[in-house]
């Protein structure tokens, strides 16, 4: 439906949809933080499950919409490119921290473990990309089912360890007051019912915008000649990651640093799980058989960037560079390197 428009018009439409996703994501972070404050639910859990699920709506919609149209490469590259982009989101969000660092915030081992669990998941996907996937339930591949089962096991594991003190970090900032900065959220005074209602509305806006933005991205891929693979891992992945970016920045502003990190790690775990429903909508065989070179590079990048943040959570460096902690700076630097490589292999 967007083919009749010029490149300029489609870029304007793309920007409008992206802005709506951005604003909804920002509001959502404030709402979820206020819900956590009223219900006393741990922010790590709220970020890992609730916030991550809602902010993954654009990826889910765009990927399912793409495979429904038979464009498996766009869906795969959008998802795997989004994993890299969302890790870079944390680095960008840290620029908004005046004092302290993201790496020093988590006090619960579940945050670190959720990051570590991403690595074997991506490694398994990389292995399947080389060995090939086989359909076992009509056109759904064995690999997608294994990844979904692995995600369910990981969630069970995280649920059971969230209250264990097997890992005891030191030199912790206060959860609500970071180096003298007082937590402030204007949504704290709203009732729980209103907070939940507004959260649903924000989620619906993100969902609807995600439906249209994939069509614009496909049109731009044809009009610019860049192709679905590069558009998927760059422009579309960037846009569908806007909820994570806006929620991460908003979470940092209300000093909910743990929620910001767990939201990104949780989003990437859910992204991997979404391969199963995406595979179910793809009628041309197992979706994992459509992992191309760009997607493989994105998987390697996701493993590398996740490892950097996990190391940062363990050693908790406090050296800042250009407004970012050293781990965030390295993540953003190597993300840009990854984008350059992806452009070369497009």
N, C-alpha and C positions, 0 to 999 in steps of 0.2 A: 504493500500500500504506500510505501515511501519512495518507490522507484521513480515516480513522476516528479519528485522534488529534486532540486539541485543539491550539489554537495554542501553549499553554504546553508541552505534551508535545513538540511538534515543535521548539520552540525549545531544549528541553533536549537532544533528540537531535542537533540541529544543533550545539549547544555541545560535546557529547561527541565528535562526528566532527571538529569543528574542533580540539579539543584534541589528538586523536590525530595529525592532520596537522601541528600545530605541533610536537609533541615529536619526531616522526619527522624533520621538516625540520631541527630544531636538531641532532639527532644526526648527520644526513647531512652537515652542514657540517663538523663536527669530523672525520668519517671521510674526507671528500674532501681536507681540508687535510692530514691525516696521510698519505694516499695520495700527494699532491703532494710532501710532504716526503721520502718514501721513494723515489719514482720519479724525483724531480728534474724533473718536468714543470712547466712554468710555470703559476703560479696563474691568470694571465689566461686561458690556454687551458683549464684545468680548470673555471674558472667559466663561460667562454663556451660550452663544448660539453657537458662531462660533467654538471656540477652543474645548469646551466640546463635540460638535457634532462630530468633526473629531477624537478626541481621544477616542470616544466611538466605533469607527469602529471595533476594534478587538473583543469587547464584542458582538457586533451585529452579526458579521460574525461567530464567534465561536459558539454562542448560536443557530443561525439559522442552521448552519452546523450540530450541535449536534442533534437538534430536527428532522432535515431532515433524519438523520440516525436512528431515533426512540429513542434516548437517552435523554429523558426529564429531568432525574435527573442531568445529567452532565450540561445541559444548565441552569437549575434553580440554581444549586449550584455555577456555574461560575458567574452568574449575582449577586446573593446575596452576595457571597463571595467577589466579586469585589467591592461592596458598602463598606464593611468593609476595604478592602485593600486600596481603594482610600482615605479614611479618614486617614489611617496610613501614606499615601504618604505625606500629609501636614506636619506631624510631622517630617518625614525624611527630607523634603525640608527645614524646619526651621533650621536644623543644619547648613545649608550653609549661614545663616544670621549672620554676624559678630556682627552687632549692631542693636538694635531694635527687634521687635517681629511681627509675622504675625497678631496677634489679634489686634494690634494697627493701622493697615494700612487702613482698609476700612472706607470710609467717607460717603458712601451711604447706606441707610437702605435696599436696594434691596439685598445686599450680605447676611446680617443677615436673612432676610425674606426667601431667597431661601433655607437657611439651615433649618429654622424652618418648611418650607413646606415639607421637606423630611420626617419628623417625622410622620405626619398623613398618608402619603402615605405608609410608611412601616408598620404602625399600621394596616391599612386597609388590607394589604397583609397578615399580621399575623392572622387577624380575619378570612379572607377567607380560610386560611390554616386549620383552625379548623372547620369551618362551611361547607366547600366544595364549589366548583364552579359548575355552571350549564351551559351547552351549549345553546346558543340562536341563533347563526348564524352558522349553520352546526356544526362544532366541536369547534368553538371559544367560550370561556367562557364569562359569564356576567362580572366576575371580571376583566378580561383583558380589556374589553371595558370601564368599569367604571374608571379604573386606567388611561387609555389613555385620557378620557374626563377630568379627574381631572388634568392631566398634562397640557392640553390645557388651562384650566381655570387658573392654576397657572402661565403659561406664560403670559396670558392676564393681570393678576394681577400685575406681576412683570414689565411688559411693562408700565403700567399706573402709577406705583409708583416710577419709576426710577429717576424722576426729582423732587420728593416731598421732602421737608425738615421736615418730621414728626419726624425725629430722628436726633439729632445733637450731634455727638461725640466731645469730646474736646481733647486737647493735641495730635493733629494729626501731623504726619510727612509729609514732602513734598512728593507729589506723585512721583516725579522724583529723588529727592535727599533725601536720608535717612541718617540722622545723619552725614552729611558731605560727604557721598559717592555719587559720580556723576554717573548718569545713563549712561551706555555704551552698544550700540548694533551695531555691525558691519554691520548689514543689513539695517540700516537707509538710506544708500546712494543709495540703489537699487530703481528702479522705481516701482510704484504700480503694473504695469502689471507683471513684473518679480516676485515680491513678491507673487502675487496670483498664478502664474504658479508654482513656487516652492512649495507653500502650497498644491496645488493639487497633485503634484508628491509625496510629503511626505505622504499625505493621502492615495494615491494608494499603496505605499509601505507597510504602516500599514495594509491596507485592505487585500492585497495579502498574507502577512505573517500570518495574522489572519486565513485565510482559511486553511493553512497547519498546523498551530500549534495545532489546535483542534484535528486533526487526530493523531498527535504525542502524545498528552495528553491522548487520548482514548487508544492508544496502550500501553503507560506507565502504565495506570491504570490497564490494564489486566496483563502486564508483572510483575509489582511489587506486585500485589495482594492487593493494597491499596483501590481499588474500585473507581467508578466514583464520588461518593459524596465527599470524602475527596480530591481527585485530583481536583475536580471542585472548591471547596472553598479555596484551598491552591495554588497548583502549577499553574493551569490554570488561576485562578483569579489573581495571582501575575503577570503572564506573560502578560495577556491582560490589566493589569493596568500599564504596563511599559510606555506607552505613557503619562499617567497622571503624573507618577513619573518624567520622563525626562523633560516634559514640565513645571512641577512645579519647579523643580530645576533650569531649564533655566530661568524661569520667575523671580525667586528670584534673580538670578545673574544679571539681568538687572533692578532690583528694582521694577518690576511690581508685587508687593505683592498682590494687590487686584485682579488682573487677575488670580493669582495662586489659591486663595481661591475660587473665583467664578467659575473657571474651574472645581474644584473638586465637588463643590455643584451642578453645572450644569450637570456634568457627571452623578452624582447619580440620579438626576431627570430624565435625559434622559434614564438611565438604567431601571428605573421603567416603563417609557413609552414604551420601547422596548419589554415589555412583550406581547403587542398586536401583532406585526409582528411575534414574536417567536411563539405565540399561533396559528397564522394563518398557519404556516408551520408544526405544530405538528398535526398529523392526528389521534392521539389516544385519542382525547377528550381534555377538557380544561387543559392547561399546569399547572395551579395553583393547580390542584388536585395531582400533582406529587411533591409538597413541602414535603420533608421528614424532619426528626429531625435535620439533619445538616443545611438545609436551614432555618428552624425555628430559630435555634440558631444564624445563620448569620443575620437574620432579627432583632432579639433582640439586637445583637451586633451593628448593623447599627444605630438603634434608640439611644442606649446608647452613642455611640461615637459621633454621630451628636449633641446630647444634650450637651456634654462636650464642643464642639467647639462653639456652639451658646452661652453658658454661658460665654465662654472666650471672644467672640466678644462683649458681653454686659458689662462685668466688666473690660475687658482689663488688665489682670494681667501682671506684668512686672518681675516676679520672674523666673529666668532661672535655669534649672537643666540639667546637661550633655549637654549643648549647646542648649537646647530647652526651650521654654516657658512652664510653668507648665501645661497648657491645652494640649499642644502637647505631653508633656511627659506622661500625664495620658492617652491620646488616644493611644499612642504607647504601653504603658504598658498593658492596657486592651485589645488591639488587640492581643498581645501575649497570654494573658490569654484566649481570645476567641479561638485562634488557638489550644491551649491545650485542651480546652473543645471539640472542633470539632474533634480533633484526638481521644478523648475518646469515642465519640458517633458515630464514622464513621461506 
